Amino acid sequence: MKTKININENSSQNKLKLVNNFKTLTEQEENLISSSLLDFLLFLNSHLEMFKYYITMLYKRFNKDTIYQYYLDHVIKSGQISKLLENFQVLVDIREYINYYYAERKNEYGNSLNNMLSLQMALFSDKDTKIKHYFEKYDFVDEVKAIIKYCRYHYQSIEEIPSEYKVKIIKKIETILYLKDAPNVILEMLS
C-alpha cells in the first residue's frame, strides 16, 4: 500500500486528499474505508489510555495487531464496508493502513505527531464540522438516526445546537460507534 497526500491546486481552496492504494478498491470504496479508519484512529488516539486498558482487557495485550482486531470486531461499520471486508486483500490493506497511521508518538503537549491524525484533529476541532461529518457518514446506525431526528426537530441547523449539547452529541455518537459493547467501567473512564 502506497500512501501520499495530494494538494489540489486547481481549486480556490487547497484541499488535502489522502490517496491509499488499496489494490482492489475503487476510489470511492477507498475513501469510505479510509474515512472509517481515520475516524476510529482519531478516537483511539484521543482516548489512548482508556483504549490501552480496554484492548488489553479484551485481547491480553495492546499493539497494532489488537487495534486491527478491535476495529474488525467492535467498530460499527456500514454494510458497504462490511461487504468489502470479505475480500482478503482489503483486510491486508487495512492492517497495513493501521500499521502506517497509528502512532503512539506524541509531542510535549500530548498531541499526536502523526500528520494525518493531526490534520483530522484540526478539521474536527470545530464541533459543528465533527457533528456534520458523523451525521453524514454514520446515518445508517439506528441510534445516530435517532439523534439526527431529534436535532432536526429541535434545531434549524447544527450551528443552533447549544455548545454543551454538541459535546454530549459527539460523545454519544463516538460511544455508539466505538464502544458499543464496552462495560460500564470503560465508559466511566470516558467521562
C-alpha positions as CSV (number, residue, x, y, z in Angstrom):
1,M,0.0,0.0,0.0
2,K,1.5,3.3,-1.0
3,T,0.2,6.4,0.6
4,K,0.6,10.0,-0.3
5,I,-1.1,13.3,0.1
6,N,-2.1,15.4,-2.9
7,I,-2.9,19.1,-2.8
8,N,-5.5,20.1,-5.4
9,E,-4.0,23.3,-6.9
10,N,-6.9,23.9,-9.3
11,S,-9.4,24.9,-6.7
12,S,-9.5,28.2,-4.9
13,Q,-9.2,26.2,-1.7
14,N,-6.3,23.9,-1.3
15,K,-7.8,20.6,-0.2
16,L,-5.8,17.7,1.1
17,K,-6.6,14.4,-0.5
18,L,-5.4,11.2,1.0
19,V,-4.5,8.6,-1.5
20,N,-4.4,5.0,-0.3
21,N,-3.6,2.5,-2.9
22,F,-5.9,-0.3,-1.8
23,K,-5.2,-2.7,-4.5
24,T,-8.7,-4.0,-5.2
25,L,-10.9,-1.0,-4.5
26,T,-12.3,1.9,-6.4
27,E,-11.5,5.4,-5.2
28,Q,-15.0,5.8,-3.7
29,E,-14.5,2.5,-1.8
30,E,-11.0,3.6,-0.6
31,N,-12.5,6.9,0.7
32,L,-15.2,5.0,2.5
33,I,-12.8,2.7,4.3
34,S,-10.2,5.4,4.9
35,S,-12.8,7.7,6.5
36,S,-13.9,4.9,8.8
37,L,-10.4,4.0,9.8
38,L,-9.3,7.6,10.3
39,D,-12.3,8.3,12.5
40,F,-11.5,5.3,14.6
41,L,-7.8,6.0,14.9
42,L,-8.5,9.6,15.9
43,F,-10.9,8.5,18.6
44,L,-8.4,5.9,19.7
45,N,-5.6,8.4,19.9
46,S,-7.8,10.9,21.7
47,H,-8.6,8.3,24.4
48,L,-5.4,6.3,24.3
49,E,-5.1,5.4,28.0
50,M,-8.7,4.1,28.1
51,F,-8.2,2.0,24.9
52,K,-4.9,0.6,26.2
53,Y,-6.7,-0.7,29.2
54,Y,-9.8,-1.9,27.3
55,I,-8.0,-3.6,24.5
56,T,-5.6,-5.2,26.9
57,M,-8.6,-6.5,28.8
58,L,-10.1,-7.9,25.6
59,Y,-7.0,-9.3,23.9
60,K,-4.4,-9.7,26.7
61,R,-2.1,-7.1,25.0
62,F,-2.2,-3.7,23.3
63,N,-0.4,-3.4,19.9
64,K,-1.2,-2.7,16.3
65,D,-2.5,-6.2,15.8
66,T,-5.0,-5.9,18.6
67,I,-6.1,-2.5,17.4
68,Y,-6.7,-4.1,13.9
69,Q,-8.7,-6.9,15.6
70,Y,-10.7,-4.5,17.7
71,Y,-11.6,-2.5,14.5
72,L,-12.8,-5.6,12.8
73,D,-14.7,-7.0,15.8
74,H,-16.2,-4.0,17.6
75,V,-16.3,-0.8,15.5
76,I,-19.7,-0.3,13.8
77,K,-19.2,-0.2,10.0
78,S,-21.6,0.4,7.2
79,G,-23.0,-2.5,5.1
80,Q,-20.7,-1.4,2.2
81,I,-17.6,-1.6,4.4
82,S,-18.7,-5.0,5.8
83,K,-19.1,-6.3,2.3
84,L,-15.6,-5.0,1.3
85,L,-14.1,-6.7,4.4
86,E,-15.0,-10.1,2.8
87,N,-12.0,-9.5,0.4
88,F,-8.8,-10.8,1.9
89,Q,-6.7,-8.2,0.1
90,V,-8.8,-5.4,1.7
91,L,-8.1,-6.9,5.2
92,V,-4.4,-6.9,4.4
93,D,-4.5,-3.3,3.2
94,I,-6.4,-2.3,6.4
95,R,-3.8,-3.9,8.5
96,E,-1.1,-2.0,6.6
97,Y,-3.1,1.2,7.0
98,I,-3.3,0.8,10.7
99,N,0.4,0.0,10.9
100,Y,1.2,3.1,8.9
101,Y,-1.1,5.6,10.5
102,Y,-1.3,4.5,14.1
103,A,1.4,6.1,16.2
104,E,1.9,6.4,19.9
105,R,4.4,9.2,19.3
106,K,3.2,12.4,21.0
107,N,4.8,15.9,21.5
108,E,5.4,17.5,24.8
109,Y,1.8,18.8,24.8
110,G,0.4,15.3,24.4
111,N,-0.7,15.9,20.8
112,S,-0.1,13.2,18.2
113,L,2.9,13.6,15.9
114,N,1.1,11.6,13.2
115,N,0.4,14.1,10.4
116,M,-2.9,12.5,9.2
117,L,-4.3,12.3,12.7
118,S,-3.2,15.8,13.4
119,L,-4.9,17.0,10.2
120,Q,-8.1,15.1,11.1
121,M,-7.9,16.5,14.7
122,A,-7.6,20.1,13.3
123,L,-10.5,19.5,11.0
124,F,-12.6,18.2,13.8
125,S,-11.6,20.9,16.3
126,D,-14.8,22.7,15.2
127,K,-17.7,20.7,16.8
128,D,-20.1,21.7,14.1
129,T,-17.8,20.1,11.4
130,K,-17.4,17.0,13.5
131,I,-21.2,16.6,14.1
132,K,-21.9,17.2,10.4
133,H,-19.3,14.5,9.5
134,Y,-20.8,12.0,11.9
135,F,-24.3,12.7,10.8
136,E,-23.4,12.2,7.1
137,K,-21.1,9.2,7.5
138,Y,-23.0,7.2,10.1
139,D,-26.7,7.8,9.3
140,F,-27.1,4.1,8.7
141,V,-26.8,3.4,12.5
142,D,-30.3,3.5,14.2
143,E,-29.1,5.3,17.3
144,V,-27.4,8.0,15.2
145,K,-30.6,8.3,13.1
146,A,-32.5,9.0,16.3
147,I,-30.0,11.7,17.3
148,I,-30.3,13.3,13.8
149,K,-34.1,13.2,14.0
150,Y,-34.1,14.8,17.5
151,C,-31.7,17.6,16.3
152,R,-33.8,18.3,13.2
153,Y,-36.9,18.5,15.3
154,H,-35.5,20.9,17.9
155,Y,-33.0,23.0,15.9
156,Q,-32.9,24.6,12.4
157,S,-29.2,23.8,11.9
158,I,-26.3,22.3,13.7
159,E,-24.9,25.7,14.5
160,E,-28.0,26.4,16.7
161,I,-27.4,23.4,19.0
162,P,-26.1,24.7,22.3
163,S,-22.4,24.1,22.8
164,E,-22.8,21.8,25.9
165,Y,-25.2,19.6,23.9
166,K,-22.7,19.4,20.9
167,V,-20.2,17.9,23.3
168,K,-22.8,15.4,24.5
169,I,-23.9,14.5,21.0
170,I,-20.3,13.9,19.8
171,K,-19.6,11.8,22.9
172,K,-22.8,9.8,22.4
173,I,-22.1,9.1,18.8
174,E,-18.5,8.0,19.4
175,T,-19.6,5.8,22.2
176,I,-22.2,4.2,19.9
177,L,-19.6,3.7,17.1
178,Y,-16.5,2.6,19.0
179,L,-17.6,1.3,22.4
180,K,-21.0,-0.3,21.8
181,D,-20.4,-3.4,23.9
182,A,-17.9,-1.8,26.4
183,P,-18.5,-2.5,30.1
184,N,-19.5,0.4,32.3
185,V,-16.0,0.7,33.8
186,I,-14.7,1.6,30.4
187,L,-17.5,4.1,29.7
188,E,-16.9,5.8,33.1
189,M,-13.2,6.3,32.0
190,L,-14.5,8.4,29.1
191,S,-16.1,10.9,31.4
